[in-house]
Amino acid sequence: MDNGEIRKDIPDDGLLPGISSLKKEYYRKETVWHRDWKLAFPPSFREVAFYDAANSDLHRADIFTPSGYTIEFQNSPLTLAELKSRESFYPNLIWVLNGKKFKGFKILKHLPDVDDPKLDAYEFCHSDHLSMIRKAEVIQGITNPKILNFYHPELKGVKLTSNLYSFCWKQPHSVWYAATAKIIVDLGGHFLYELKQRKQLNGNYPYLKMLSRKTFIDWHTPPEI
């Protein structure tokens, strides 16, 4: 589905088959976190409704921008089915998650550029410690490959970035690792963190990319005339 196929010309609620009053009431209930995020965008961007004729369903985007991006603010866990449903309906979806509710979530260390060509022959270890293993040993099927930290001669010259971080999540909501849309984690304060993954043979390596809250909002809000 492209942007042109998302219908905003929905009929009055009374003419929508299968849309219960309970569902309409649900859309009016939201947390302070949810409301404050929506207030950061112009009124015309908020609560934009789309009618899904194929499923006789009503979708309300928290934010829908003139450039065709949908921003959904998620304060609670989501099922995989609901995740796939929303991602299939909205072609340019961005999730903003309330990370302050995540249990056991902690930012750890600065990372190098994960796409640095110097690291092509290595894979990050899935641990709280910043370390890597040789990709060749993974390919060879070595059970306990040698763990290298960034003081090791092979990695010592690799510089760390100021905006990429490792993190731990002791009780993860694993559904978010299955998302195909961009994910932004809000931990409070002036900065946000995009949840990204580096593709690896030993399993994708999740990491965070920091950006300012103001920058994120400005990206999706046209300048004032």
N, C-alpha and C positions, 0 to 999 in steps of 0.2 A: 504494500500500500504506500503511495506517495502522499505528499502533503495535500495535493489537490483532491484526494479521495476521502479525506476526513471531513465529514459534513458538520457544519455549524448551523445550517438552516433547519434546525429541528422544530417540530410543531410544539404547540403548547403541551404542558405536562399532562393535561387531561386527555389528550389524544394519543398519548404514548401507551401502546399495549404492553403489559408485563412489567411496568415500572411501579413498584409498590410504594405506598406512602412511607413505609419503614426505610426504604432505600433513600428516599428524598430527605428524610429526617437525618439519616446517617451523614449526609453531606454537610449538614449544618453543625455537626458536633466536631470540634477540633480543639487541640491543646493550645496553650499560649505560644509554645515553640512554633507550632504549625501556623498560627495566625500571624505571628511576628514576621515569619519568613514571607508570607504572602503580601504583607504590608510594605515590604521592601520593593515591590514592583508596582507599576501603574495599575489603577483600578481596572482598566480595560483588558489587562492580561489575566486577571484572576477569575477562577471558577468558570472557565469557558466550557460550555456543554457541547457534546457531540452525540449524535444518535447513530447507534450501530444497528442498521436495519436487518442485517443478517441474523443477529441474535436477539432482536427486539430489546436492546439494552441501551441504557444511558450512561455515557462516560463523562465525567467532569474532570478536566485537567486543572490541577491547582494553579499552574501558570501555563499559558500558551502565548508564545512571543510572535511578533509579526514576521520573524524570519523562519517560523515553522517549528520551533523547539518547544517540547512539552517538558515542564519541570514538575516532578511529583515529590512532595515532602512526606517522607515515611517515618512515622514515630514509633511504629510497632512492627513485630515480625510479620513476614509475608509468606504465604505458601508458594511452592514452586509453580503450581497451576495458575495462581493469580499473577505471579511475576511474568510468566510466559504470555498470559492473556493481555496484560498491559503493554508488554514489549512488542507483541505482534500487532496491536491496534495503533500504537503511536510510532511513527517511523523515526522520529528524532527525539528520543526520550532521554532525560537525565534524571537520575534518582538522587535526592538529597536525603541522607539518613541522619537521624538523631543519635550520634555516637555516644552522647552522654549516658544513654541507657544501655550501652553494650557492657556486658559483664566480662571482666578480665581483659579489657582492651587497654593496651599501653604502647605508646610510641617509644622506640628503642634507640637506634643509632642512625647517624647519617650514612647514606649509601653512596657508592660510586655511580656514575652513569651506567645503568644496567645494559645499555646498548653500546658501550665503549668497545670498539673492536679488540682491545687488549683482553677483554673478558670472553671472547667468542669460544675459547677452548675450555671454559670453566662453567660450573653451575653453582648457584648459591645453595648452601645447606639450609634445610628446613629446621632451624633452631633459633633460639633467642640470641645466639652469638653470631656476630658477623664473620662468616667464614665461607670458603668455597671448596669444591672438589674438582678434579680434572674430568672433563667430559669424556676423554678417552677411557678412563677407568669405568665410567658408567656404561659406555658402549661395550666394554669387555665383560661386563657383568660382575665386576669385583664386588664382593659382599661388603667389605669395609674399606672403601677408598680413603686415601690419605686426605685428612682435613687440613686446609691451608688457611691461615689467617692473613691479614693484610700487612703483617710484618715479614711474611715469608718472601724470600728473594724473587719469586715469580710474580708476586702481587704488590711488592713494596712501592713501586713507582706509580700505582694507580691512585688518582686523586679522588677524594670524596666530594660530593656535591653539597650544596647548602639547602636544597629543596626536596631531596629524595630521602625517605626514611624506611627502615625496617620497623616491624611492630609485632607484638604478640597479641593473640586473641584466644584466651583460654576457653571461652565458651562461645565459639563463633556461631553466627546464623549462617549456616553453610549455603543456604539458598542464594546468598548474594554472590558467592563465587561462581554461580551458574548464570549470572546476569550477562547479557550481551550489550546492554546500554551502559553509558558512563555512570559511575557511582561516585558521589561526593559525600564524604563523612564530615559532619559538623560536630566538633568537640567543644564548641563554645569559643568565645574570643574572636579575634580579628582574622584568624586563619582557618581555612578549610583544607581537607585532604582528599585528593582523588585516589580511590582504590584501584590499583592497576596490577597487572600480572605479567611476569616475564615467562615466556614459554621455555620449558626445560624438559629434558628427557626424564629427569627424576621427579617430575611433577612441577606444574607451574608455580612460580615463586611470587606470592603476593607482596606488594609494597605500597607505600604512600607517596604521593606527589603533592607538596604543599603549594597552596595559592591563597591569595588574600580574599576575604569575603567580598570586599569592595570590587575587586577585579572581576570576580565571578558575576556579581550583579550587573556591573557595567557592561560586560560582554553581551548580556542578554537584554539590555535596556537601551533603546536608541537615545542619542544625545538630545537634550532639550533644544527646542527651536527658539 
